[in-house]
């Protein structure tokens, strides 16, 4: 099974056991991370894309944080006696893919708990929210539009300057 995930503005094709370097993540080394932004999920010839793939999640373990290979930037302006040298090392987080799940378990649990809640409490909340909306609508209806001021005559001012 493989998946295409998106993190740090880039897309990665991953399988269980893969180690890859992604843009820096806020978690510490040794922690587990969920990549919920799954774009594609494939197993053999069966491929899920869009809403079917969005239900999946990829779990990874953070191995380390580090800096990549140094890149040197050298700029020279010929015949101007001007040159600059600059270096850059991109920060990364190394992760190991531990599990590719077909469905999010966390999303299924709250859906099962919602019907167990008391329906009376929901009705009361709906009535309370409806009242302020009606008040706002009435208040906005009472407001009068601002009166428009007549435009100043520019042509007469120009003709006065010419005389």
Secondary structure as UniProt FT lines:
FT   STRAND          2..7
FT   TURN            8..9
FT   STRAND          10..15
FT   TURN            16..17
FT   STRAND          19..22
FT   TURN            29..30
FT   STRAND          32..35
FT   STRAND          38..43
FT   TURN            44..45
FT   STRAND          46..49
FT   HELIX           51..54
FT   STRAND          57..67
FT   STRAND          71..77
FT   TURN            78..81
FT   STRAND          82..88
FT   STRAND          91..101
FT   HELIX           105..114
FT   TURN            115..116
FT   HELIX           119..142
FT   HELIX           154..162
//
